[in-house]
């Protein structure tokens, strides 16, 4: 049997009540994530989006974390595009190995039953 544990987040940012000043990234000024700069730019890992009730909305993986999170808030094809305002907290786990990212993503989607993940779902 394989034992997988949920990784501990390296960075957690939450939506601020007061929206940030317009800065480099739209996510800061429009969606209220003023600590966006704390997310590593050139590291790979996992991204977990939560609502204000601490329910997991979506799990994703990325080779470069900050640009991928930014895409989720700008893209028209993001799985959370209709639920961006629902995102209250973003947890980031740095995982450099691509195979480990794949395994953790599938594990977390199913263990924590992410609300808006439709791929890699085995619990339905």
Backbone atoms as SQL, in Angstrom:
CREATE TABLE atoms (id INTEGER PRIMARY KEY, chain TEXT, resi INTEGER, resn TEXT, atom TEXT, x REAL, y REAL, z REAL);
INSERT INTO atoms VALUES
  (1, 'A', 1, 'UNK', 'N', 0.844, -1.181, 0.000),
  (2, 'A', 1, 'UNK', 'CA', 0.000, 0.000, 0.000),
  (3, 'A', 1, 'UNK', 'C', 0.891, 1.247, 0.000),
  (4, 'A', 2, 'UNK', 'N', 0.505, 2.229, -0.767),
  (5, 'A', 2, 'UNK', 'CA', 1.230, 3.488, -0.848),
  (6, 'A', 2, 'UNK', 'C', 0.620, 4.461, 0.148),
  (7, 'A', 3, 'UNK', 'N', 1.468, 5.113, 0.919),
  (8, 'A', 3, 'UNK', 'CA', 0.978, 6.097, 1.890),
  (9, 'A', 3, 'UNK', 'C', 1.339, 7.492, 1.385),
  (10, 'A', 4, 'UNK', 'N', 0.322, 8.301, 1.138),
  (11, 'A', 4, 'UNK', 'CA', 0.515, 9.671, 0.687),
  (12, 'A', 4, 'UNK', 'C', -0.087, 10.588, 1.737),
  (13, 'A', 5, 'UNK', 'N', 0.663, 11.608, 2.102),
  (14, 'A', 5, 'UNK', 'CA', 0.149, 12.577, 3.063),
  (15, 'A', 5, 'UNK', 'C', -0.048, 13.913, 2.366),
  (16, 'A', 6, 'UNK', 'N', -1.023, 14.664, 2.832),
  (17, 'A', 6, 'UNK', 'CA', -1.283, 15.987, 2.284),
  (18, 'A', 6, 'UNK', 'C', -0.091, 16.889, 2.577),
  (19, 'A', 7, 'UNK', 'N', 0.480, 17.507, 1.540),
  (20, 'A', 7, 'UNK', 'CA', 1.632, 18.381, 1.789),
  (21, 'A', 7, 'UNK', 'C', 1.235, 19.629, 2.572),
  (22, 'A', 8, 'UNK', 'N', 2.171, 20.146, 3.333),
  (23, 'A', 8, 'UNK', 'CA', 1.947, 21.369, 4.093),
  (24, 'A', 8, 'UNK', 'C', 2.144, 22.567, 3.172),
  (25, 'A', 9, 'UNK', 'N', 1.210, 23.504, 3.160),
  (26, 'A', 9, 'UNK', 'CA', 1.356, 24.674, 2.288),
  (27, 'A', 9, 'UNK', 'C', 2.589, 25.509, 2.656),
  (28, 'A', 10, 'UNK', 'N', 3.306, 25.973, 1.641),
  (29, 'A', 10, 'UNK', 'CA', 4.460, 26.838, 1.845),
  (30, 'A', 10, 'UNK', 'C', 4.025, 28.294, 1.944),
  (31, 'A', 11, 'UNK', 'N', 2.960, 28.658, 1.216),
  (32, 'A', 11, 'UNK', 'CA', 2.440, 30.023, 1.225),
  (33, 'A', 11, 'UNK', 'C', 0.919, 29.950, 1.240),
  (34, 'A', 12, 'UNK', 'N', 0.296, 30.753, 2.085),
  (35, 'A', 12, 'UNK', 'CA', -1.158, 30.870, 2.119),
  (36, 'A', 12, 'UNK', 'C', -1.487, 32.356, 2.068),
  (37, 'A', 13, 'UNK', 'N', -2.297, 32.741, 1.089),
  (38, 'A', 13, 'UNK', 'CA', -2.739, 34.131, 1.030),
  (39, 'A', 13, 'UNK', 'C', -4.256, 34.166, 1.084),
  (40, 'A', 14, 'UNK', 'N', -4.791, 35.173, 1.729),
  (41, 'A', 14, 'UNK', 'CA', -6.239, 35.304, 1.839),
  (42, 'A', 14, 'UNK', 'C', -6.673, 36.651, 1.283),
  (43, 'A', 15, 'UNK', 'N', -7.911, 36.678, 0.865),
  (44, 'A', 15, 'UNK', 'CA', -8.492, 37.900, 0.314),
  (45, 'A', 15, 'UNK', 'C', -8.592, 38.940, 1.411),
  (46, 'A', 16, 'UNK', 'N', -8.206, 40.142, 1.086),
  (47, 'A', 16, 'UNK', 'CA', -8.284, 41.255, 2.032),
  (48, 'A', 16, 'UNK', 'C', -9.590, 42.007, 1.799),
  (49, 'A', 17, 'UNK', 'N', -10.141, 42.584, 2.851),
  (50, 'A', 17, 'UNK', 'CA', -11.381, 43.349, 2.700),
  (51, 'A', 17, 'UNK', 'C', -11.171, 44.581, 1.839),
  (52, 'A', 18, 'UNK', 'N', -10.062, 45.256, 2.082),
  (53, 'A', 18, 'UNK', 'CA', -9.748, 46.432, 1.279),
  (54, 'A', 18, 'UNK', 'C', -8.960, 45.960, 0.060),
  (55, 'A', 19, 'UNK', 'N', -9.469, 46.247, -1.123),
  (56, 'A', 19, 'UNK', 'CA', -8.770, 45.831, -2.321),
  (57, 'A', 19, 'UNK', 'C', -7.460, 46.583, -2.432),
  (58, 'A', 20, 'UNK', 'N', -6.457, 45.888, -2.940),
  (59, 'A', 20, 'UNK', 'CA', -5.124, 46.471, -3.057),
  (60, 'A', 20, 'UNK', 'C', -5.044, 47.558, -4.115),
  (61, 'A', 21, 'UNK', 'N', -3.966, 48.284, -4.075),
  (62, 'A', 21, 'UNK', 'CA', -3.699, 49.298, -5.090),
  (63, 'A', 21, 'UNK', 'C', -3.378, 48.598, -6.404),
  (64, 'A', 22, 'UNK', 'N', -3.676, 49.214, -7.528),
  (65, 'A', 22, 'UNK', 'CA', -3.305, 48.599, -8.799),
  (66, 'A', 22, 'UNK', 'C', -1.793, 48.388, -8.859),
  (67, 'A', 23, 'UNK', 'N', -1.408, 47.155, -9.104),
  (68, 'A', 23, 'UNK', 'CA', 0.010, 46.802, -9.179),
  (69, 'A', 23, 'UNK', 'C', 0.249, 45.946, -10.416),
  (70, 'A', 24, 'UNK', 'N', 1.389, 45.289, -10.441),
  (71, 'A', 24, 'UNK', 'CA', 1.797, 44.467, -11.580),
  (72, 'A', 24, 'UNK', 'C', 0.708, 43.482, -12.015),
  (73, 'A', 25, 'UNK', 'N', 0.097, 42.800, -11.068),
  (74, 'A', 25, 'UNK', 'CA', -0.855, 41.753, -11.404),
  (75, 'A', 25, 'UNK', 'C', -2.282, 42.175, -11.095),
  (76, 'A', 26, 'UNK', 'N', -3.157, 41.895, -12.018),
  (77, 'A', 26, 'UNK', 'CA', -4.569, 42.241, -11.850),
  (78, 'A', 26, 'UNK', 'C', -5.190, 41.535, -10.660),
  (79, 'A', 27, 'UNK', 'N', -4.713, 40.341, -10.358),
  (80, 'A', 27, 'UNK', 'CA', -5.266, 39.565, -9.246),
  (81, 'A', 27, 'UNK', 'C', -5.211, 40.363, -7.938),
  (82, 'A', 28, 'UNK', 'N', -4.172, 41.174, -7.751),
  (83, 'A', 28, 'UNK', 'CA', -4.029, 41.938, -6.509),
  (84, 'A', 28, 'UNK', 'C', -5.079, 43.020, -6.388),
  (85, 'A', 29, 'UNK', 'N', -5.251, 43.810, -7.426),
  (86, 'A', 29, 'UNK', 'CA', -6.134, 44.959, -7.310),
  (87, 'A', 29, 'UNK', 'C', -7.602, 44.615, -7.510),
  (88, 'A', 30, 'UNK', 'N', -7.915, 43.637, -8.323),
  (89, 'A', 30, 'UNK', 'CA', -9.311, 43.320, -8.607),
  (90, 'A', 30, 'UNK', 'C', -9.884, 42.306, -7.626),
  (91, 'A', 31, 'UNK', 'N', -9.129, 41.259, -7.301),
  (92, 'A', 31, 'UNK', 'CA', -9.668, 40.178, -6.487),
  (93, 'A', 31, 'UNK', 'C', -9.267, 40.237, -5.018),
  (94, 'A', 32, 'UNK', 'N', -8.441, 41.203, -4.622),
  (95, 'A', 32, 'UNK', 'CA', -8.151, 41.428, -3.211),
  (96, 'A', 32, 'UNK', 'C', -7.031, 40.601, -2.619),
  (97, 'A', 33, 'UNK', 'N', -6.221, 39.942, -3.430),
  (98, 'A', 33, 'UNK', 'CA', -5.100, 39.166, -2.910),
  (99, 'A', 33, 'UNK', 'C', -3.846, 40.031, -2.924),
  (100, 'A', 34, 'UNK', 'N', -3.650, 40.792, -1.851),
  (101, 'A', 34, 'UNK', 'CA', -2.558, 41.764, -1.814),
  (102, 'A', 34, 'UNK', 'C', -1.206, 41.130, -1.505),
  (103, 'A', 35, 'UNK', 'N', -1.173, 39.901, -1.018),
  (104, 'A', 35, 'UNK', 'CA', 0.088, 39.215, -0.730),
  (105, 'A', 35, 'UNK', 'C', 0.538, 38.326, -1.884),
  (106, 'A', 36, 'UNK', 'N', 0.032, 38.588, -3.050),
  (107, 'A', 36, 'UNK', 'CA', 0.323, 37.788, -4.243),
  (108, 'A', 36, 'UNK', 'C', 1.824, 37.652, -4.496),
  (109, 'A', 37, 'UNK', 'N', 2.595, 38.681, -4.144),
  (110, 'A', 37, 'UNK', 'CA', 4.038, 38.671, -4.358),
  (111, 'A', 37, 'UNK', 'C', 4.757, 37.590, -3.550),
  (112, 'A', 38, 'UNK', 'N', 4.132, 37.021, -2.541),
  (113, 'A', 38, 'UNK', 'CA', 4.749, 35.972, -1.713),
  (114, 'A', 38, 'UNK', 'C', 4.794, 34.615, -2.411),
  (115, 'A', 39, 'UNK', 'N', 4.019, 34.453, -3.465),
  (116, 'A', 39, 'UNK', 'CA', 3.987, 33.185, -4.194),
  (117, 'A', 39, 'UNK', 'C', 5.223, 33.105, -5.091),
  (118, 'A', 40, 'UNK', 'N', 5.973, 31.994, -5.018),
  (119, 'A', 40, 'UNK', 'CA', 7.176, 31.872, -5.853),
  (120, 'A', 40, 'UNK', 'C', 6.844, 31.972, -7.334),
  (121, 'A', 41, 'UNK', 'N', 7.682, 32.689, -8.056),
  (122, 'A', 41, 'UNK', 'CA', 7.455, 32.911, -9.477),
  (123, 'A', 41, 'UNK', 'C', 7.951, 31.731, -10.333),
  (124, 'A', 42, 'UNK', 'N', 9.124, 31.207, -10.013),
  (125, 'A', 42, 'UNK', 'CA', 9.759, 30.202, -10.878),
  (126, 'A', 42, 'UNK', 'C', 9.836, 28.819, -10.261),
  (127, 'A', 43, 'UNK', 'N', 8.967, 28.524, -9.329),
  (128, 'A', 43, 'UNK', 'CA', 8.940, 27.191, -8.714),
  (129, 'A', 43, 'UNK', 'C', 7.667, 26.485, -9.145),
  (130, 'A', 44, 'UNK', 'N', 7.740, 25.163, -9.194),
  (131, 'A', 44, 'UNK', 'CA', 6.573, 24.360, -9.523),
  (132, 'A', 44, 'UNK', 'C', 5.869, 23.896, -8.264),
  (133, 'A', 45, 'UNK', 'N', 4.611, 23.525, -8.402),
  (134, 'A', 45, 'UNK', 'CA', 3.904, 23.025, -7.232),
  (135, 'A', 45, 'UNK', 'C', 2.416, 22.904, -7.422),
  (136, 'A', 46, 'UNK', 'N', 1.725, 22.891, -6.315),
  (137, 'A', 46, 'UNK', 'CA', 0.276, 22.710, -6.274),
  (138, 'A', 46, 'UNK', 'C', -0.396, 23.990, -5.815),
  (139, 'A', 47, 'UNK', 'N', -1.598, 24.220, -6.338),
  (140, 'A', 47, 'UNK', 'CA', -2.387, 25.395, -5.995),
  (141, 'A', 47, 'UNK', 'C', -3.740, 24.902, -5.492),
  (142, 'A', 48, 'UNK', 'N', -4.137, 25.342, -4.321),
  (143, 'A', 48, 'UNK', 'CA', -5.425, 24.957, -3.760),
  (144, 'A', 48, 'UNK', 'C', -6.235, 26.219, -3.505),
  (145, 'A', 49, 'UNK', 'N', -7.404, 26.293, -4.099),
  (146, 'A', 49, 'UNK', 'CA', -8.305, 27.434, -3.924),
  (147, 'A', 49, 'UNK', 'C', -9.410, 27.046, -2.953),
  (148, 'A', 50, 'UNK', 'N', -9.631, 27.892, -1.936),
  (149, 'A', 50, 'UNK', 'CA', -10.664, 27.640, -0.917),
  (150, 'A', 50, 'UNK', 'C', -11.655, 28.798, -0.885),
  (151, 'A', 51, 'UNK', 'N', -12.885, 28.517, -0.422),
  (152, 'A', 51, 'UNK', 'CA', -13.842, 29.594, -0.200),
  (153, 'A', 51, 'UNK', 'C', -13.746, 30.058, 1.253),
  (154, 'A', 52, 'UNK', 'N', -14.605, 30.992, 1.664),
  (155, 'A', 52, 'UNK', 'CA', -14.512, 31.539, 3.019),
  (156, 'A', 52, 'UNK', 'C', -14.984, 30.559, 4.093),
  (157, 'A', 53, 'UNK', 'N', -15.575, 29.437, 3.713),
  (158, 'A', 53, 'UNK', 'CA', -15.947, 28.386, 4.664),
  (159, 'A', 53, 'UNK', 'C', -14.885, 27.300, 4.740),
  (160, 'A', 54, 'UNK', 'N', -13.734, 27.558, 4.125),
  (161, 'A', 54, 'UNK', 'CA', -12.597, 26.634, 4.083),
  (162, 'A', 54, 'UNK', 'C', -12.916, 25.347, 3.320),
  (163, 'A', 55, 'UNK', 'N', -13.861, 25.418, 2.383),
  (164, 'A', 55, 'UNK', 'CA', -14.160, 24.282, 1.509),
  (165, 'A', 55, 'UNK', 'C', -13.246, 24.371, 0.295),
  (166, 'A', 56, 'UNK', 'N', -12.661, 23.249, -0.084),
  (167, 'A', 56, 'UNK', 'CA', -11.764, 23.227, -1.237),
  (168, 'A', 56, 'UNK', 'C', -12.563, 23.357, -2.523),
  (169, 'A', 57, 'UNK', 'N', -12.222, 24.368, -3.310),
  (170, 'A', 57, 'UNK', 'CA', -12.920, 24.606, -4.572),
  (171, 'A', 57, 'UNK', 'C', -12.221, 23.930, -5.742),
  (172, 'A', 58, 'UNK', 'N', -10.895, 24.051, -5.772),
  (173, 'A', 58, 'UNK', 'CA', -10.162, 23.554, -6.936),
  (174, 'A', 58, 'UNK', 'C', -8.709, 23.275, -6.566),
  (175, 'A', 59, 'UNK', 'N', -8.155, 22.207, -7.138),
  (176, 'A', 59, 'UNK', 'CA', -6.741, 21.870, -6.991),
  (177, 'A', 59, 'UNK', 'C', -6.124, 21.890, -8.375),
  (178, 'A', 60, 'UNK', 'N', -4.987, 22.559, -8.492),
  (179, 'A', 60, 'UNK', 'CA', -4.273, 22.585, -9.762),
  (180, 'A', 60, 'UNK', 'C', -2.789, 22.423, -9.527),
  (181, 'A', 61, 'UNK', 'N', -2.061, 22.184, -10.600),
  (182, 'A', 61, 'UNK', 'CA', -0.611, 22.076, -10.503),
  (183, 'A', 61, 'UNK', 'C', -0.002, 22.991, -11.553),
  (184, 'A', 62, 'UNK', 'N', 1.263, 23.355, -11.340),
  (185, 'A', 62, 'UNK', 'CA', 1.912, 24.273, -12.272),
  (186, 'A', 62, 'UNK', 'C', 3.419, 24.111, -12.230),
  (187, 'A', 63, 'UNK', 'N', 4.046, 24.354, -13.385),
  (188, 'A', 63, 'UNK', 'CA', 5.513, 24.385, -13.434),
  (189, 'A', 63, 'UNK', 'C', 6.024, 25.694, -12.864),
  (190, 'A', 64, 'UNK', 'N', 5.250, 26.767, -13.056),
  (191, 'A', 64, 'UNK', 'CA', 5.576, 28.087, -12.516),
  (192, 'A', 64, 'UNK', 'C', 4.324, 28.604, -11.823),
  (193, 'A', 65, 'UNK', 'N', 4.382, 28.693, -10.516),
  (194, 'A', 65, 'UNK', 'CA', 3.183, 28.929, -9.709),
  (195, 'A', 65, 'UNK', 'C', 2.521, 30.288, -9.923),
  (196, 'A', 66, 'UNK', 'N', 3.271, 31.375, -9.755),
  (197, 'A', 66, 'UNK', 'CA', 2.641, 32.702, -9.816),
  (198, 'A', 66, 'UNK', 'C', 1.971, 32.968, -11.162),
  (199, 'A', 67, 'UNK', 'N', 2.656, 32.705, -12.304),
  (200, 'A', 67, 'UNK', 'CA', 1.974, 32.943, -13.591),
  (201, 'A', 67, 'UNK', 'C', 0.720, 32.077, -13.767),
  (202, 'A', 68, 'UNK', 'N', 0.744, 30.850, -13.235),
  (203, 'A', 68, 'UNK', 'CA', -0.419, 29.963, -13.392),
  (204, 'A', 68, 'UNK', 'C', -1.597, 30.464, -12.579),
  (205, 'A', 69, 'UNK', 'N', -1.342, 30.947, -11.378),
  (206, 'A', 69, 'UNK', 'CA', -2.427, 31.486, -10.557),
  (207, 'A', 69, 'UNK', 'C', -3.021, 32.709, -11.238),
  (208, 'A', 70, 'UNK', 'N', -2.155, 33.546, -11.773),
  (209, 'A', 70, 'UNK', 'CA', -2.618, 34.730, -12.494),
  (210, 'A', 70, 'UNK', 'C', -3.527, 34.327, -13.655),
  (211, 'A', 71, 'UNK', 'N', -3.153, 33.264, -14.374),
  (212, 'A', 71, 'UNK', 'CA', -3.970, 32.779, -15.502),
  (213, 'A', 71, 'UNK', 'C', -5.363, 32.358, -15.038),
  (214, 'A', 72, 'UNK', 'N', -5.444, 31.727, -13.863),
  (215, 'A', 72, 'UNK', 'CA', -6.753, 31.301, -13.351),
  (216, 'A', 72, 'UNK', 'C', -7.692, 32.489, -13.167),
  (217, 'A', 73, 'UNK', 'N', -7.145, 33.664, -12.893),
  (218, 'A', 73, 'UNK', 'CA', -7.975, 34.836, -12.669),
  (219, 'A', 73, 'UNK', 'C', -8.167, 35.684, -13.923),
  (220, 'A', 74, 'UNK', 'N', -7.507, 35.321, -15.019),
  (221, 'A', 74, 'UNK', 'CA', -7.629, 36.096, -16.256),
  (222, 'A', 74, 'UNK', 'C', -8.196, 35.286, -17.423),
  (223, 'A', 75, 'UNK', 'N', -7.922, 33.996, -17.459),
  (224, 'A', 75, 'UNK', 'CA', -8.287, 33.130, -18.572),
  (225, 'A', 75, 'UNK', 'C', -9.786, 32.943, -18.714),
  (226, 'A', 76, 'UNK', 'N', -10.225, 32.730, -19.934),
  (227, 'A', 76, 'UNK', 'CA', -11.625, 32.376, -20.169),
  (228, 'A', 76, 'UNK', 'C', -11.836, 30.870, -20.135),
  (229, 'A', 77, 'UNK', 'N', -10.750, 30.096, -20.050),
  (230, 'A', 77, 'UNK', 'CA', -10.877, 28.642, -20.047),
  (231, 'A', 77, 'UNK', 'C', -10.577, 28.027, -18.677),
  (232, 'A', 78, 'UNK', 'N', -10.296, 28.840, -17.678),
  (233, 'A', 78, 'UNK', 'CA', -10.005, 28.324, -16.342),
  (234, 'A', 78, 'UNK', 'C', -11.243, 27.629, -15.766),
  (235, 'A', 79, 'UNK', 'N', -11.060, 26.489, -15.108),
  (236, 'A', 79, 'UNK', 'CA', -12.192, 25.800, -14.488),
  (237, 'A', 79, 'UNK', 'C', -12.897, 26.624, -13.407),
  (238, 'A', 80, 'UNK', 'N', -12.217, 27.618, -12.855),
  (239, 'A', 80, 'UNK', 'CA', -12.858, 28.436, -11.816),
  (240, 'A', 80, 'UNK', 'C', -13.330, 29.791, -12.344),
  (241, 'A', 81, 'UNK', 'N', -13.388, 29.946, -13.657),
  (242, 'A', 81, 'UNK', 'CA', -13.722, 31.258, -14.237),
  (243, 'A', 81, 'UNK', 'C', -15.068, 31.816, -13.754),
  (244, 'A', 82, 'UNK', 'N', -16.030, 30.969, -13.499),
  (245, 'A', 82, 'UNK', 'CA', -17.338, 31.436, -13.029),
  (246, 'A', 82, 'UNK', 'C', -17.395, 31.572, -11.503),
  (247, 'A', 83, 'UNK', 'N', -16.313, 31.185, -10.844),
  (248, 'A', 83, 'UNK', 'CA', -16.312, 31.143, -9.377),
  (249, 'A', 83, 'UNK', 'C', -15.162, 31.952, -8.781),
  (250, 'A', 84, 'UNK', 'N', -14.586, 32.860, -9.536),
  (251, 'A', 84, 'UNK', 'CA', -13.425, 33.636, -9.067),
  (252, 'A', 84, 'UNK', 'C', -13.741, 34.457, -7.822),
  (253, 'A', 85, 'UNK', 'N', -14.936, 35.004, -7.754),
  (254, 'A', 85, 'UNK', 'CA', -15.313, 35.814, -6.596),
  (255, 'A', 85, 'UNK', 'C', -15.493, 34.965, -5.339),
  (256, 'A', 86, 'UNK', 'N', -15.680, 33.667, -5.525),
  (257, 'A', 86, 'UNK', 'CA', -15.869, 32.752, -4.402),
  (258, 'A', 86, 'UNK', 'C', -14.535, 32.414, -3.720),
  (259, 'A', 87, 'UNK', 'N', -13.428, 32.574, -4.431),
  (260, 'A', 87, 'UNK', 'CA', -12.105, 32.241, -3.887),
  (261, 'A', 87, 'UNK', 'C', -11.751, 33.222, -2.781),
  (262, 'A', 88, 'UNK', 'N', -11.480, 32.677, -1.608),
  (263, 'A', 88, 'UNK', 'CA', -11.126, 33.492, -0.442),
  (264, 'A', 88, 'UNK', 'C', -9.671, 33.262, -0.010),
  (265, 'A', 89, 'UNK', 'N', -9.204, 32.023, -0.218),
  (266, 'A', 89, 'UNK', 'CA', -7.859, 31.672, 0.223),
  (267, 'A', 89, 'UNK', 'C', -7.171, 30.841, -0.853),
  (268, 'A', 90, 'UNK', 'N', -5.881, 31.113, -1.049),
  (269, 'A', 90, 'UNK', 'CA', -5.071, 30.338, -1.986),
  (270, 'A', 90, 'UNK', 'C', -3.902, 29.755, -1.207),
  (271, 'A', 91, 'UNK', 'N', -3.789, 28.424, -1.220),
  (272, 'A', 91, 'UNK', 'CA', -2.660, 27.742, -0.590),
  (273, 'A', 91, 'UNK', 'C', -1.755, 27.227, -1.687),
  (274, 'A', 92, 'UNK', 'N', -0.452, 27.389, -1.475),
  (275, 'A', 92, 'UNK', 'CA', 0.529, 26.974, -2.467),
  (276, 'A', 92, 'UNK', 'C', 1.522, 26.022, -1.804),
  (277, 'A', 93, 'UNK', 'N', 1.725, 24.862, -2.421),
  (278, 'A', 93, 'UNK', 'CA', 2.712, 23.887, -1.957),
  (279, 'A', 93, 'UNK', 'C', 3.768, 23.755, -3.038),
  (280, 'A', 94, 'UNK', 'N', 5.007, 24.038, -2.696),
  (281, 'A', 94, 'UNK', 'CA', 6.084, 23.918, -3.671),
  (282, 'A', 94, 'UNK', 'C', 6.458, 22.439, -3.796),
  (283, 'A', 95, 'UNK', 'N', 6.321, 21.908, -5.014),
  (284, 'A', 95, 'UNK', 'CA', 6.680, 20.521, -5.331),
  (285, 'A', 95, 'UNK', 'C', 7.373, 20.575, -6.687),
  (286, 'A', 96, 'UNK', 'N', 8.672, 20.427, -6.693),
  (287, 'A', 96, 'UNK', 'CA', 9.442, 20.595, -7.927),
  (288, 'A', 96, 'UNK', 'C', 9.304, 19.423, -8.897),
  (289, 'A', 97, 'UNK', 'N', 9.197, 18.208, -8.401),
  (290, 'A', 97, 'UNK', 'CA', 9.160, 17.031, -9.277),
  (291, 'A', 97, 'UNK', 'C', 7.807, 16.910, -9.976),
  (292, 'A', 98, 'UNK', 'N', 7.794, 16.874, -11.322),
  (293, 'A', 98, 'UNK', 'CA', 6.520, 16.812, -12.068),
  (294, 'A', 98, 'UNK', 'C', 5.676, 15.573, -11.743),
  (295, 'A', 99, 'UNK', 'N', 6.327, 14.438, -11.532),
  (296, 'A', 99, 'UNK', 'CA', 5.581, 13.212, -11.214),
  (297, 'A', 99, 'UNK', 'C', 4.924, 13.326, -9.839),
  (298, 'A', 100, 'UNK', 'N', 5.643, 13.894, -8.885),
  (299, 'A', 100, 'UNK', 'CA', 5.060, 14.099, -7.556),
  (300, 'A', 100, 'UNK', 'C', 3.883, 15.069, -7.613),
  (301, 'A', 101, 'UNK', 'N', 3.992, 16.127, -8.421),
  (302, 'A', 101, 'UNK', 'CA', 2.875, 17.080, -8.576),
  (303, 'A', 101, 'UNK', 'C', 1.634, 16.358, -9.094),
  (304, 'A', 102, 'UNK', 'N', 1.829, 15.507, -10.083),
  (305, 'A', 102, 'UNK', 'CA', 0.714, 14.759, -10.676),
  (306, 'A', 102, 'UNK', 'C', 0.042, 13.866, -9.632),
  (307, 'A', 103, 'UNK', 'N', 0.848, 13.161, -8.862),
  (308, 'A', 103, 'UNK', 'CA', 0.321, 12.252, -7.836),
  (309, 'A', 103, 'UNK', 'C', -0.420, 13.037, -6.747),
  (310, 'A', 104, 'UNK', 'N', 0.209, 14.092, -6.247),
  (311, 'A', 104, 'UNK', 'CA', -0.431, 14.905, -5.207),
  (312, 'A', 104, 'UNK', 'C', -1.739, 15.527, -5.700),
  (313, 'A', 105, 'UNK', 'N', -1.747, 16.014, -6.931),
  (314, 'A', 105, 'UNK', 'CA', -2.965, 16.639, -7.448),
  (315, 'A', 105, 'UNK', 'C', -4.119, 15.637, -7.463),
  (316, 'A', 106, 'UNK', 'N', -3.885, 14.461, -8.013),
  (317, 'A', 106, 'UNK', 'CA', -4.925, 13.430, -8.077),
  (318, 'A', 106, 'UNK', 'C', -5.361, 13.019, -6.673),
  (319, 'A', 107, 'UNK', 'N', -4.391, 12.863, -5.776),
  (320, 'A', 107, 'UNK', 'CA', -4.693, 12.489, -4.397),
  (321, 'A', 107, 'UNK', 'C', -5.568, 13.541, -3.715),
  (322, 'A', 108, 'UNK', 'N', -5.172, 14.812, -3.829),
  (323, 'A', 108, 'UNK', 'CA', -5.912, 15.881, -3.152),
  (324, 'A', 108, 'UNK', 'C', -7.308, 16.092, -3.727),
  (325, 'A', 109, 'UNK', 'N', -7.432, 15.992, -5.039),
  (326, 'A', 109, 'UNK', 'CA', -8.750, 16.145, -5.673),
  (327, 'A', 109, 'UNK', 'C', -9.724, 15.127, -5.086),
  (328, 'A', 110, 'UNK', 'N', -9.265, 13.904, -4.900),
  (329, 'A', 110, 'UNK', 'CA', -10.146, 12.840, -4.434),
  (330, 'A', 110, 'UNK', 'C', -10.270, 12.761, -2.917),
  (331, 'A', 111, 'UNK', 'N', -9.201, 12.987, -2.205),
  (332, 'A', 111, 'UNK', 'CA', -9.251, 12.926, -0.735),
  (333, 'A', 111, 'UNK', 'C', -10.074, 14.082, -0.168),
  (334, 'A', 112, 'UNK', 'N', -9.840, 15.288, -0.680),
  (335, 'A', 112, 'UNK', 'CA', -10.529, 16.471, -0.158),
  (336, 'A', 112, 'UNK', 'C', -11.785, 16.829, -0.966),
  (337, 'A', 113, 'UNK', 'N', -12.059, 16.083, -2.010),
  (338, 'A', 113, 'UNK', 'CA', -13.239, 16.252, -2.868),
  (339, 'A', 113, 'UNK', 'C', -13.430, 17.695, -3.323),
  (340, 'A', 114, 'UNK', 'N', -12.464, 18.158, -4.107),
  (341, 'A', 114, 'UNK', 'CA', -12.504, 19.519, -4.634),
  (342, 'A', 114, 'UNK', 'C', -13.771, 19.731, -5.458),
  (343, 'A', 115, 'UNK', 'N', -14.444, 20.817, -5.195),
  (344, 'A', 115, 'UNK', 'CA', -15.772, 21.102, -5.749),
  (345, 'A', 115, 'UNK', 'C', -15.787, 21.273, -7.271),
  (346, 'A', 116, 'UNK', 'N', -14.776, 21.947, -7.840),
  (347, 'A', 116, 'UNK', 'CA', -14.812, 22.267, -9.268),
  (348, 'A', 116, 'UNK', 'C', -13.820, 21.492, -10.117),
  (349, 'A', 117, 'UNK', 'N', -13.131, 20.513, -9.553),
  (350, 'A', 117, 'UNK', 'CA', -12.287, 19.653, -10.372),
  (351, 'A', 117, 'UNK', 'C', -13.182, 18.618, -11.035),
  (352, 'A', 118, 'UNK', 'N', -13.005, 18.445, -12.337),
  (353, 'A', 118, 'UNK', 'CA', -13.803, 17.428, -13.034),
  (354, 'A', 118, 'UNK', 'C', -12.911, 16.311, -13.574),
  (355, 'A', 119, 'UNK', 'N', -11.644, 16.615, -13.794),
  (356, 'A', 119, 'UNK', 'CA', -10.696, 15.580, -14.225),
  (357, 'A', 119, 'UNK', 'C', -10.126, 14.896, -13.004),
  (358, 'A', 120, 'UNK', 'N', -9.723, 13.671, -13.174),
  (359, 'A', 120, 'UNK', 'CA', -9.046, 12.891, -12.123),
  (360, 'A', 120, 'UNK', 'C', -9.940, 12.619, -10.913),
  (361, 'A', 121, 'UNK', 'N', -11.232, 12.642, -11.086),
  (362, 'A', 121, 'UNK', 'CA', -12.171, 12.430, -9.989),
  (363, 'A', 121, 'UNK', 'C', -12.582, 10.962, -9.946),
  (364, 'A', 122, 'UNK', 'N', -12.389, 10.327, -8.792),
  (365, 'A', 122, 'UNK', 'CA', -12.767, 8.922, -8.624),
  (366, 'A', 122, 'UNK', 'C', -13.860, 8.738, -7.591),
  (367, 'A', 123, 'UNK', 'N', -14.221, 9.786, -6.861),
  (368, 'A', 123, 'UNK', 'CA', -15.163, 9.638, -5.745),
  (369, 'A', 123, 'UNK', 'C', -16.624, 9.781, -6.130),
  (370, 'A', 124, 'UNK', 'N', -16.943, 10.196, -7.342),
  (371, 'A', 124, 'UNK', 'CA', -18.346, 10.413, -7.712),
  (372, 'A', 124, 'UNK', 'C', -19.042, 9.152, -8.101);
